[in-house]
Amino acid sequence: MSNRIFQGIVLQLRDSSRRIVGVMDAEGTIVACSEIYRIGEHWAKAAETLHNAGEDALVWEGWSFKPMYGWGAQFDYAAFVEGDDEQGALICSLAAIALSNAKVYYEEKHDKAAFLKSIISDNILLGDIYTRAKELHFVSDMPRGVLLIRQTERVDPSALDVVQKLFPDKQADFVLSASETDIAVIKQMAEGTDGKELLKIAQQLEELLGRELQIKTVIGIGSVTNHLRDLAKAYKEAQVAIEVGKVFDTEKTIINYENLGIGRLIYQLPTTLCEMFLQEIFKKSPIDALDSETLFTINKFFENNLNVSETARKLFVHRNTLVYRLEKIKKLTGLDLREFDDAITFKVALMVKKYLISRGVDS
């Protein structure tokens, strides 16, 4: 943030209010003040009091303070005005509004984090990406990975600050609040890095949040991109990874878009088309006619690569018993799971059924 922007505003406020007006940063250093000689003074006690107060406004030793928040849970700057009276508090609140608006405007124009947030949310034109990157001295052609952390069951506002600890280089790596539950991480990568490195980072993040905040998360991993313009695509991939994983890989808490396989194709199909597919495949009887024990047998058969002997061993049944069950399934559905093509059809059908249920369509 340019302190010159703050300084221009506090001088205008001084002329209007006839009081000393200034801005203090999170460490207590005065970065702008209508009494210029005060700039650079360190009010550590005031900053500490403001941090601990947990209030929107504060009166301290004859001064009124109003915090201004940024990306994190702690304030970035605080406006202060001479006087602890009601008028002083009012002027301070108005000063904070004016300064905050200027701060937001400046960040939208110059701040890298705001720039990246506008890219991943598709709020910037392609041509403007090149222009803004040049203004911000941002290297466009650089490998970057995108991770999306979604808090489940319980949301903790301090999760953003905890994640930021893992990425101290604020000029290369960026941690952004995407929504109340979601945190986006844009990580600068080395040349030739693949998704395995992002998987390691995701595992560290999951462990860190679980250990420090005791919260559960699901993390989506997008593809590694080589240009800023592709960050929006990678971010959407991370979103899709979480959504598809919620349907087809309910046990996983870290899902890589590149490993979604056929699930991501099914997820993009219209529900009407999926219903038609199931009706065409199961002409004899619907898939719902299969009981839970039969479905369990089928899933075990798939897990063991259609190997009858190995599946029978895992199910603790005789081989002939399993063959009998498979014959029964063939009579019910018309599909012989020992045949590769039929097995593929049935596997896809099970996934389509899961997808329809997730969309509230129980055909």
C-alpha positions in Angstrom: 0.0 0.0 0.0 1.4 3.4 -0.9 1.5 5.7 2.1 1.3 8.7 -0.2 -2.3 7.8 -0.8 -3.0 7.9 2.9 -1.1 11.1 3.5 -3.1 13.0 0.9 -6.4 11.9 2.5 -5.3 12.7 6.1 -4.3 16.2 5.1 -7.7 16.8 3.6 -9.4 15.4 6.7 -7.3 17.7 8.9 -8.5 20.8 7.0 -12.1 19.6 7.4 -12.0 18.5 11.0 -9.3 20.7 12.5 -8.0 17.7 14.4 -4.9 15.5 14.1 -5.6 12.6 11.8 -3.3 9.7 11.0 -2.8 6.1 10.0 -0.9 3.4 12.0 0.1 0.0 10.6 -0.4 -3.4 12.3 3.0 -3.1 14.0 2.2 0.4 15.5 4.3 2.5 13.1 2.6 5.7 12.0 2.7 5.7 8.2 0.7 8.9 7.5 -0.3 11.8 9.7 -1.5 15.4 9.4 1.4 16.3 11.8 4.2 15.2 9.5 6.8 15.0 12.2 4.9 12.1 13.8 5.4 9.9 10.7 7.7 7.0 11.7 6.8 7.1 15.4 6.2 3.7 16.8 3.0 3.2 19.0 3.6 -0.4 19.8 1.3 -0.3 22.9 -1.6 1.2 20.9 -1.2 -1.5 18.3 -1.1 -4.3 20.9 -4.2 -2.9 22.7 -6.0 -2.7 19.4 -5.1 -6.3 18.5 -6.2 -7.6 21.8 -9.4 -5.5 22.1 -11.2 -7.5 19.4 -13.4 -4.4 18.9 -14.3 -2.3 15.8 -13.3 0.9 17.6 -11.1 1.9 20.5 -10.2 4.9 22.7 -6.6 4.9 24.0 -4.8 7.6 25.9 -6.7 10.5 24.4 -6.9 9.1 20.8 -9.7 7.4 18.9 -8.8 4.4 16.8 -10.7 2.5 14.1 -9.1 -0.6 12.5 -9.0 -1.3 8.7 -9.0 -5.0 7.7 -7.3 -6.6 4.7 -6.9 -10.3 3.6 -6.2 -11.7 7.1 -8.1 -11.8 10.4 -5.9 -9.1 11.9 -6.1 -5.4 10.9 -3.6 -4.1 8.3 -3.9 -0.4 9.3 -5.9 1.7 11.8 -7.1 5.2 11.4 -6.6 7.5 14.5 -7.9 10.9 15.4 -7.0 13.3 18.2 -9.6 13.2 21.0 -11.5 10.6 22.9 -14.9 12.4 22.8 -17.9 11.4 20.7 -17.0 13.8 17.9 -13.5 12.3 17.8 -14.9 8.8 17.5 -17.2 10.0 14.7 -14.4 11.7 12.7 -12.3 8.6 13.2 -15.0 6.3 11.8 -15.5 8.6 8.8 -11.7 8.8 8.3 -11.5 5.0 8.4 -14.2 4.7 5.7 -12.4 7.2 3.4 -9.0 5.6 4.0 -10.4 2.0 3.5 -12.0 3.0 0.2 -8.8 4.5 -1.0 -6.9 1.4 0.1 -9.3 -0.9 -1.8 -9.1 1.3 -4.9 -5.3 1.3 -4.7 -5.1 -2.5 -4.2 -7.5 -3.1 -7.1 -5.1 -1.1 -9.2 -1.7 -2.3 -7.8 -1.9 -5.1 -5.4 -0.8 -8.5 -6.7 -3.1 -10.6 -4.5 -6.2 -8.6 -5.7 -4.9 -9.0 -9.3 -4.7 -12.8 -8.9 -8.1 -12.9 -7.3 -9.6 -11.1 -10.2 -7.9 -13.6 -12.6 -9.2 -16.8 -10.9 -12.7 -15.3 -10.5 -12.8 -14.4 -14.2 -13.2 -10.7 -13.4 -10.6 -9.4 -15.8 -10.2 -9.4 -19.6 -7.5 -11.4 -21.2 -5.8 -8.3 -22.6 -5.8 -6.6 -19.3 -4.0 -9.5 -17.7 -0.9 -8.7 -19.7 -1.1 -5.0 -19.0 -1.6 -5.3 -15.3 1.1 -8.0 -15.0 3.6 -5.6 -16.6 2.5 -2.7 -14.2 2.9 -5.0 -11.2 6.2 -6.4 -12.5 4.6 -9.8 -12.4 6.3 -12.6 -14.4 3.6 -14.0 -16.6 5.4 -17.1 -18.0 6.0 -19.0 -14.7 4.8 -22.4 -13.6 2.2 -22.0 -10.9 -0.1 -24.5 -9.1 -3.6 -23.9 -7.7 -5.0 -25.6 -4.7 -8.5 -25.0 -3.2 -9.0 -25.7 0.5 -12.6 -26.2 1.6 -13.4 -26.4 5.3 -16.0 -29.0 6.1 -18.2 -29.6 9.1 -16.8 -26.5 10.9 -15.5 -23.2 9.6 -12.6 -21.4 11.4 -11.9 -17.8 10.3 -8.3 -18.1 11.4 -7.6 -20.9 8.9 -6.5 -18.2 6.4 -3.7 -17.0 8.7 -2.6 -20.6 9.5 -2.3 -21.4 5.8 -0.3 -18.2 5.2 2.3 -19.4 7.6 3.2 -22.2 5.2 3.9 -19.7 2.4 6.2 -16.9 3.8 7.3 -15.6 0.4 4.4 -13.2 -0.2 5.8 -12.1 -3.6 5.8 -15.6 -5.1 3.0 -17.5 -3.3 -0.4 -16.2 -2.6 -3.1 -17.3 -0.1 -6.6 -15.8 -1.0 -10.0 -16.0 0.7 -12.3 -17.3 -2.0 -15.4 -17.6 0.1 -16.5 -18.2 3.7 -15.4 -21.9 3.5 -12.8 -21.8 0.7 -9.2 -20.7 0.6 -7.3 -20.6 -2.7 -3.5 -21.1 -2.8 -1.5 -20.0 -5.8 2.0 -21.5 -5.5 4.9 -20.7 -7.7 6.6 -23.9 -8.9 10.0 -24.8 -10.3 10.4 -25.6 -13.9 9.3 -29.2 -14.8 7.3 -29.6 -11.6 4.2 -31.9 -11.9 1.2 -32.6 -9.7 3.2 -34.8 -7.2 4.7 -31.7 -5.7 1.2 -30.1 -5.3 0.0 -33.3 -3.7 2.8 -33.0 -1.0 1.8 -29.4 -0.3 -1.8 -30.4 0.0 -0.9 -33.1 2.5 1.1 -30.6 4.5 -1.9 -28.2 4.5 -4.3 -30.8 5.6 -2.0 -31.9 8.4 -1.3 -28.3 9.5 -5.0 -27.3 9.7 -6.0 -30.5 11.5 -3.2 -30.1 14.0 -3.5 -26.4 14.8 -7.3 -25.8 14.4 -8.7 -29.3 14.6 -10.8 -28.7 11.4 -11.5 -31.1 8.6 -10.9 -30.1 5.0 -11.1 -31.4 1.5 -8.5 -30.1 -1.0 -8.8 -29.9 -4.7 -5.7 -29.7 -6.9 -5.8 -28.1 -10.4 -3.2 -28.6 -13.2 0.1 -26.8 -13.1 -0.1 -23.8 -15.4 2.7 -22.0 -17.3 1.0 -18.7 -17.7 -1.1 -16.3 -15.6 -4.0 -16.4 -18.1 -4.5 -20.1 -17.3 -4.9 -19.7 -13.5 -8.7 -19.3 -13.9 -8.8 -22.7 -15.7 -6.7 -24.3 -13.0 -8.9 -22.8 -10.2 -12.0 -24.2 -11.9 -10.3 -27.6 -12.1 -9.7 -27.5 -8.4 -13.3 -26.7 -7.8 -14.5 -29.5 -10.1 -12.1 -31.9 -8.3 -13.8 -31.2 -5.0 -17.3 -31.5 -6.5 -16.6 -34.7 -8.5 -14.7 -36.2 -5.5 -17.7 -35.6 -3.3 -19.7 -37.8 -5.6 -17.4 -40.6 -6.7 -14.5 -40.6 -4.1 -16.2 -39.9 -0.9 -13.3 -41.4 1.2 -10.7 -39.0 -0.3 -9.9 -35.7 1.3 -7.3 -34.6 -1.4 -8.5 -34.9 -5.0 -6.4 -34.2 -8.1 -8.3 -33.0 -11.1 -5.9 -35.0 -13.4 -6.8 -38.2 -11.6 -10.6 -37.9 -11.8 -10.8 -40.1 -14.8 -14.3 -40.9 -16.2 -15.9 -39.3 -13.2 -15.3 -35.8 -14.5 -16.9 -36.7 -17.9 -20.0 -38.1 -16.2 -20.3 -35.0 -14.0 -20.7 -32.8 -17.0 -23.5 -34.8 -18.6 -27.2 -33.7 -18.4 -29.2 -35.7 -16.0 -31.8 -36.6 -18.6 -29.1 -38.2 -20.7 -27.9 -40.2 -17.7 -31.4 -41.4 -17.0 -31.8 -42.5 -20.6 -28.5 -44.4 -20.4 -29.6 -46.4 -17.3 -32.9 -47.2 -18.9 -31.3 -48.5 -22.0 -28.7 -50.6 -20.1 -31.0 -52.1 -17.5 -33.9 -53.1 -19.7 -34.7 -56.3 -17.8 -34.8 -54.8 -14.3 -33.6 -51.4 -12.9 -30.3 -51.1 -11.1 -32.2 -50.5 -7.9 -33.3 -54.2 -8.0 -29.8 -55.2 -6.9 -29.6 -55.6 -3.1 -26.7 -54.2 -1.0 -24.9 -57.6 -0.7 -24.9 -58.0 -4.5 -23.6 -54.5 -5.0 -20.9 -55.2 -2.4 -19.9 -58.3 -4.4 -19.8 -56.4 -7.6 -17.6 -53.6 -6.2 -15.2 -56.3 -4.7 -15.0 -57.9 -8.2 -14.0 -54.6 -9.7 -11.5 -53.9 -7.0 -9.8 -57.2 -7.8 -9.6 -56.5 -11.5 -12.3 -59.1 -12.5 -10.3 -61.9 -11.0 -12.8 -64.5 -9.8 -10.4 -66.5 -7.6 -8.9 -63.4 -5.9 -12.4 -61.9 -5.3 -13.7 -65.2 -3.8 -10.7 -65.2 -1.4 -11.3 -61.6 -0.3 -15.0 -62.4 0.2 -14.2 -65.6 2.1 -16.5 -67.6 -0.2 -16.0 -70.6 -2.4 -15.1 -69.8 -6.0 -18.3 -71.6 -7.2 -20.4 -69.4 -4.9 -19.0 -66.3 -6.5 -19.6 -67.8 -10.0 -23.2 -68.5 -9.0 -23.6 -64.8 -7.8 -22.2 -63.5 -11.1 -24.6 -65.7 -13.1 -27.5 -64.4 -11.0 -26.4 -60.8 -11.8 -26.2 -61.7 -15.5 -29.8 -63.0 -15.4 -31.0 -59.9 -13.7 -29.2 -57.3 -15.8 -28.2 -59.0 -19.0 -24.5 -58.1 -18.3 -21.8 -60.7 -17.7 -19.3 -59.0 -15.4 -16.6 -61.5 -16.4 -16.7 -60.0 -19.9 -14.6 -56.8 -20.1 -17.0 -54.8 -22.2 -19.9 -55.7 -19.9 -17.9 -54.9 -16.8 -17.0 -51.4 -18.2 -20.7 -50.8 -19.0 -21.8 -51.8 -15.5 -19.0 -49.8 -13.8 -20.0 -46.6 -15.7 -23.7 -47.3 -14.9 -22.9 -47.5 -11.1 -21.1 -44.1 -11.4 -24.0 -42.6 -13.3 -26.4 -43.7 -10.6 -24.2 -42.1 -8.0 -24.2 -38.9 -10.0 -27.9 -38.8 -10.3 -28.4 -39.4 -6.6 -26.0 -36.5 -5.9 -28.2 -34.3 -8.1 -31.4 -35.3 -6.3 -32.6 -37.5 -9.3 -33.4 -41.0 -8.0 -34.4 -42.8 -11.2 
